[in-house]
Amino acid sequence: MKKIPLAEAVKLKSVLTKKISELTNEIHSVGKAIVEKGQTPKVSGRSLSEVEKELAQVRKDSRTLDRLIYRANIDHTIQFKDEELPIVEAIELASQLRAEASLCKEMSKAEKERLYHSTGDNVIFYQVTLYEPEEYRVRANELEKEAHRLSNLINAKNYQVELEFDDSNYF
């Protein structure tokens, strides 16, 4: 059987999802016709059964591809920061690193001290930041770098891992 890189399988999965949507729309289109009362509808293009048959095959291929991608993401690992992670965990870690970097960026924008509000009793309140915003800016940059490094490792691994799948019906 033909082999494709995991990276191509991931792209193919989105192609199949789009194809399923298109075929579903085509079923709605070919399944109905507007005719004058008593007239026989003229069939143009493919029949409903032909489209349903193709849709069934694309759905089956989509499920097969899902299974192969999930299995590859569990069985293959990436070395990152002295730790061996399954691809699926590395993907999640990259997402978490990006989320943490985003939070740190947000925290880095805080003012060290700012006027909060005044009351009628001439009491002035300040909002005081209890951390160093600059430290969070530096931390955000480091987390983003880590996320990029990890993403690059994931992408490289996705081109190394091969799945047995015939994509000739789609590419």
Secondary structure, 3 states (H helix, E strand, C coil): CCEEEHHHHHHHHHHHHHHHHHHHHHHHHHCCCCCCCCCCCCCCCCCHHHHHHHHHHHHHHHHHHHHHHHHHHHHCEEEECCEEEEHHHHHHHHHHHHHHHHHHHHHHCCCCEEEEEECCCCCEEEEECCCCHHHHHHHHHHHHHHHHHHHHHHHHHHHHCEEECCCCCCC
